[in-house]
Amino acid sequence: MAKDKFEEALKKLEELVKKMESGDLALDDSLKAFEEGIRLIRFCTGKLDEAERRVEILVKDDQGGITPAPFPRDEGDAI
Protein backbone atom coordinates (compact mmCIF):
# COMPACT_ATOMS: atom_id res chain seq x y z
CA MET A 1 0.00 0.00 0.00
CA ALA A 2 2.99 2.29 0.46
CA LYS A 3 3.06 3.01 -3.26
CA ASP A 4 -0.66 3.73 -3.41
CA LYS A 5 -1.74 7.33 -3.39
CA PHE A 6 -4.17 8.87 -0.95
CA GLU A 7 -6.78 9.40 -3.63
CA GLU A 8 -6.65 5.77 -4.75
CA ALA A 9 -7.00 4.52 -1.18
CA LEU A 10 -9.92 6.85 -0.56
CA LYS A 11 -11.68 5.64 -3.71
CA LYS A 12 -11.20 2.00 -2.64
CA LEU A 13 -12.59 2.87 0.78
CA GLU A 14 -15.66 4.51 -0.77
CA GLU A 15 -16.25 1.41 -2.92
CA LEU A 16 -15.99 -0.85 0.14
CA VAL A 17 -18.50 1.28 2.03
CA LYS A 18 -20.97 1.06 -0.86
CA LYS A 19 -20.62 -2.73 -0.99
CA MET A 20 -21.09 -3.06 2.75
CA GLU A 21 -24.07 -0.70 2.81
CA SER A 22 -25.79 -2.68 0.06
CA GLY A 23 -26.27 -5.58 2.47
CA ASP A 24 -25.49 -8.09 -0.28
CA LEU A 25 -22.21 -9.35 1.22
CA ALA A 26 -21.98 -12.57 3.17
CA LEU A 27 -20.72 -12.30 6.74
CA ASP A 28 -17.20 -13.48 5.87
CA ASP A 29 -17.01 -11.05 2.96
CA SER A 30 -18.29 -8.24 5.18
CA LEU A 31 -15.58 -8.98 7.74
CA LYS A 32 -12.90 -9.01 5.05
CA ALA A 33 -14.23 -5.72 3.66
CA PHE A 34 -14.26 -4.24 7.16
CA GLU A 35 -10.64 -5.29 7.76
CA GLU A 36 -9.60 -3.82 4.41
CA GLY A 37 -11.51 -0.63 5.26
CA ILE A 38 -9.66 -0.29 8.56
CA ARG A 39 -6.34 -0.72 6.75
CA LEU A 40 -7.31 1.94 4.20
CA ILE A 41 -8.47 4.33 6.94
CA ARG A 42 -5.15 3.96 8.74
CA PHE A 43 -3.27 4.58 5.50
CA CYS A 44 -5.33 7.69 4.71
CA THR A 45 -5.03 9.00 8.26
CA GLY A 46 -1.26 8.56 8.10
CA LYS A 47 -1.09 10.47 4.82
CA LEU A 48 -3.24 13.29 6.23
CA ASP A 49 -1.07 13.49 9.37
CA GLU A 50 2.03 13.64 7.20
CA ALA A 51 0.54 16.44 5.11
CA GLU A 52 -0.39 18.36 8.27
CA ARG A 53 3.19 18.11 9.57
CA ARG A 54 4.52 19.38 6.24
CA VAL A 55 2.12 22.34 6.30
CA GLU A 56 3.16 23.19 9.86
CA ILE A 57 6.79 23.26 8.78
CA LEU A 58 5.93 25.63 5.96
CA VAL A 59 4.01 28.09 8.17
CA LYS A 60 6.48 28.39 11.06
CA ASP A 61 7.34 31.97 11.89
CA ASP A 62 10.83 33.41 12.42
CA GLN A 63 10.86 32.37 16.10
CA GLY A 64 9.95 28.76 15.23
CA GLY A 65 6.38 29.12 16.44
CA ILE A 66 3.34 28.36 14.40
CA THR A 67 0.92 31.20 13.95
CA PRO A 68 -2.51 29.88 13.08
CA ALA A 69 -3.96 31.48 10.00
CA PRO A 70 -6.93 30.46 7.90
CA PHE A 71 -6.29 29.08 4.46
CA PRO A 72 -7.24 31.52 1.74
CA ARG A 73 -10.60 30.58 0.26
CA ASP A 74 -11.83 30.98 -3.25
CA GLU A 75 -14.89 33.15 -3.65
CA GLY A 76 -16.97 30.21 -4.89
CA ASP A 77 -16.07 27.81 -2.06
CA ALA A 78 -18.89 26.64 0.14
CA ILE A 79 -18.42 26.62 3.90
Rosetta constraint file for C-alpha pairs under 8 A:
AtomPair CA 1 CA 43 HARMONIC 7.87 0.50
AtomPair CA 4 CA 8 HARMONIC 6.46 0.50
AtomPair CA 4 CA 9 HARMONIC 6.76 0.50
AtomPair CA 5 CA 9 HARMONIC 6.35 0.50
AtomPair CA 6 CA 10 HARMONIC 6.11 0.50
AtomPair CA 6 CA 43 HARMONIC 7.80 0.50
AtomPair CA 6 CA 44 HARMONIC 5.89 0.50
AtomPair CA 6 CA 47 HARMONIC 6.73 0.50
AtomPair CA 7 CA 11 HARMONIC 6.18 0.50
AtomPair CA 8 CA 12 HARMONIC 6.27 0.50
AtomPair CA 9 CA 13 HARMONIC 6.15 0.50
AtomPair CA 9 CA 40 HARMONIC 5.98 0.50
AtomPair CA 9 CA 43 HARMONIC 7.66 0.50
AtomPair CA 9 CA 44 HARMONIC 6.89 0.50
AtomPair CA 10 CA 14 HARMONIC 6.20 0.50
AtomPair CA 10 CA 40 HARMONIC 7.32 0.50
AtomPair CA 10 CA 44 HARMONIC 7.04 0.50
AtomPair CA 11 CA 15 HARMONIC 6.27 0.50
AtomPair CA 12 CA 16 HARMONIC 6.23 0.50
AtomPair CA 12 CA 40 HARMONIC 7.87 0.50
AtomPair CA 13 CA 17 HARMONIC 6.25 0.50
AtomPair CA 13 CA 37 HARMONIC 5.79 0.50
AtomPair CA 13 CA 40 HARMONIC 6.36 0.50
AtomPair CA 13 CA 41 HARMONIC 7.55 0.50
AtomPair CA 14 CA 18 HARMONIC 6.34 0.50
AtomPair CA 15 CA 19 HARMONIC 6.32 0.50
AtomPair CA 16 CA 20 HARMONIC 6.14 0.50
AtomPair CA 16 CA 33 HARMONIC 6.26 0.50
AtomPair CA 16 CA 34 HARMONIC 7.98 0.50
AtomPair CA 16 CA 37 HARMONIC 6.80 0.50
AtomPair CA 17 CA 21 HARMONIC 5.96 0.50
AtomPair CA 17 CA 37 HARMONIC 7.94 0.50
AtomPair CA 18 CA 22 HARMONIC 6.16 0.50
AtomPair CA 19 CA 23 HARMONIC 7.21 0.50
AtomPair CA 19 CA 24 HARMONIC 7.28 0.50
AtomPair CA 19 CA 25 HARMONIC 7.16 0.50
AtomPair CA 20 CA 24 HARMONIC 7.34 0.50
AtomPair CA 20 CA 25 HARMONIC 6.57 0.50
AtomPair CA 20 CA 30 HARMONIC 6.37 0.50
AtomPair CA 20 CA 33 HARMONIC 7.42 0.50
AtomPair CA 25 CA 29 HARMONIC 5.74 0.50
AtomPair CA 25 CA 30 HARMONIC 5.69 0.50
AtomPair CA 26 CA 30 HARMONIC 6.03 0.50
AtomPair CA 27 CA 31 HARMONIC 6.20 0.50
AtomPair CA 28 CA 32 HARMONIC 6.25 0.50
AtomPair CA 29 CA 33 HARMONIC 6.05 0.50
AtomPair CA 30 CA 34 HARMONIC 6.01 0.50
AtomPair CA 31 CA 35 HARMONIC 6.16 0.50
AtomPair CA 32 CA 36 HARMONIC 6.19 0.50
AtomPair CA 33 CA 37 HARMONIC 5.99 0.50
AtomPair CA 34 CA 38 HARMONIC 6.23 0.50
AtomPair CA 35 CA 39 HARMONIC 6.36 0.50
AtomPair CA 36 CA 40 HARMONIC 6.20 0.50
AtomPair CA 37 CA 41 HARMONIC 6.05 0.50
AtomPair CA 38 CA 42 HARMONIC 6.20 0.50
AtomPair CA 39 CA 43 HARMONIC 6.25 0.50
AtomPair CA 40 CA 44 HARMONIC 6.11 0.50
AtomPair CA 41 CA 45 HARMONIC 5.96 0.50
AtomPair CA 42 CA 46 HARMONIC 6.06 0.50
AtomPair CA 43 CA 47 HARMONIC 6.32 0.50
AtomPair CA 44 CA 48 HARMONIC 6.17 0.50
AtomPair CA 45 CA 49 HARMONIC 6.08 0.50
AtomPair CA 46 CA 50 HARMONIC 6.12 0.50
AtomPair CA 47 CA 51 HARMONIC 6.20 0.50
AtomPair CA 48 CA 52 HARMONIC 6.16 0.50
AtomPair CA 49 CA 53 HARMONIC 6.30 0.50
AtomPair CA 50 CA 54 HARMONIC 6.33 0.50
AtomPair CA 51 CA 55 HARMONIC 6.22 0.50
AtomPair CA 52 CA 56 HARMONIC 6.20 0.50
AtomPair CA 53 CA 57 HARMONIC 6.33 0.50
AtomPair CA 54 CA 58 HARMONIC 6.41 0.50
AtomPair CA 55 CA 59 HARMONIC 6.33 0.50
AtomPair CA 56 CA 60 HARMONIC 6.28 0.50
AtomPair CA 56 CA 66 HARMONIC 6.88 0.50
AtomPair CA 59 CA 66 HARMONIC 6.27 0.50
AtomPair CA 59 CA 67 HARMONIC 7.25 0.50
AtomPair CA 60 CA 64 HARMONIC 5.44 0.50
AtomPair CA 60 CA 65 HARMONIC 5.43 0.50
AtomPair CA 60 CA 66 HARMONIC 4.58 0.50
AtomPair CA 60 CA 67 HARMONIC 6.86 0.50
AtomPair CA 61 CA 65 HARMONIC 5.46 0.50
AtomPair CA 61 CA 66 HARMONIC 5.95 0.50
AtomPair CA 61 CA 67 HARMONIC 6.79 0.50
AtomPair CA 73 CA 77 HARMONIC 6.56 0.50
